[in-house]
């Protein structure tokens, strides 16, 4: 099998078109990624790191440091 038959030499129009499509995909997926990261960061900032213990309420165990203080 001759490998030259598999070569592809794009025309300048094809190169321009491929570059535009590549940039378009990068912009679209980059925007989606930034929106997801912004949503995650905003969710963490608004709810705080201890949202699960606040939801649990009275069933949440106190931190280990508080157990040592109350043991005396």
C-alpha positions as CSV (number, residue, x, y, z in Angstrom):
1,X,0.0,0.0,0.0
2,X,1.4,3.4,-1.0
3,X,1.2,5.9,1.9
4,X,1.2,8.8,-0.5
5,X,-2.4,8.0,-1.5
6,X,-3.5,8.6,2.1
7,X,-2.0,12.1,2.4
8,X,-4.2,15.1,2.6
9,X,-3.2,18.6,1.6
10,X,-6.0,21.0,2.5
11,X,-6.6,24.1,0.4
12,X,-6.3,27.5,2.0
13,X,-10.1,27.7,2.2
14,X,-10.2,24.4,4.1
15,X,-7.5,25.6,6.5
16,X,-9.4,28.8,7.2
17,X,-12.7,26.9,7.7
18,X,-11.0,24.4,10.1
19,X,-9.5,27.2,12.1
20,X,-12.8,29.0,12.4
21,X,-14.5,25.8,13.6
22,X,-11.7,25.0,16.0
23,X,-12.0,28.5,17.5
24,X,-15.8,28.2,17.7
25,X,-15.6,24.9,19.6
26,X,-13.0,26.3,21.9
27,X,-15.2,29.4,22.7
28,X,-18.4,27.3,23.2
29,X,-16.8,24.7,25.4
30,X,-14.6,27.2,27.3
31,X,-17.7,29.3,28.0
32,X,-19.6,26.2,29.3
33,X,-16.6,25.3,31.5
34,X,-16.4,28.8,32.9
35,X,-20.1,28.9,33.7
36,X,-19.9,25.5,35.5
37,X,-16.9,26.7,37.5
38,X,-18.6,29.9,38.4
39,X,-21.7,28.1,39.5
40,X,-19.7,25.7,41.7
41,X,-17.8,28.6,43.3
42,X,-20.9,30.6,43.9
43,X,-22.6,27.6,45.4
44,X,-19.7,27.0,47.8
45,X,-19.5,30.7,48.7
46,X,-23.2,31.0,49.4
47,X,-23.7,27.8,51.3
48,X,-20.3,27.6,53.1
49,X,-18.2,24.5,53.8
50,X,-20.4,23.2,56.6
51,X,-23.8,23.2,54.8
52,X,-24.2,19.5,55.5
53,X,-23.9,19.9,59.3
54,X,-26.2,22.8,59.3
55,X,-28.8,20.7,57.5
56,X,-28.4,17.9,59.9
57,X,-29.1,20.2,62.8
58,X,-29.2,18.5,66.2
59,X,-28.0,15.2,64.8
60,X,-24.6,16.6,63.8
61,X,-21.7,15.5,66.1
62,X,-19.7,18.3,67.7
63,X,-16.1,18.7,66.5
64,X,-13.4,16.6,68.2
65,X,-11.8,19.7,69.9
66,X,-15.1,20.6,71.6
67,X,-15.3,17.0,73.0
68,X,-12.0,17.4,74.7
69,X,-13.1,20.7,76.4
70,X,-16.4,19.3,77.7
71,X,-14.8,16.0,79.0
72,X,-13.5,17.7,82.2
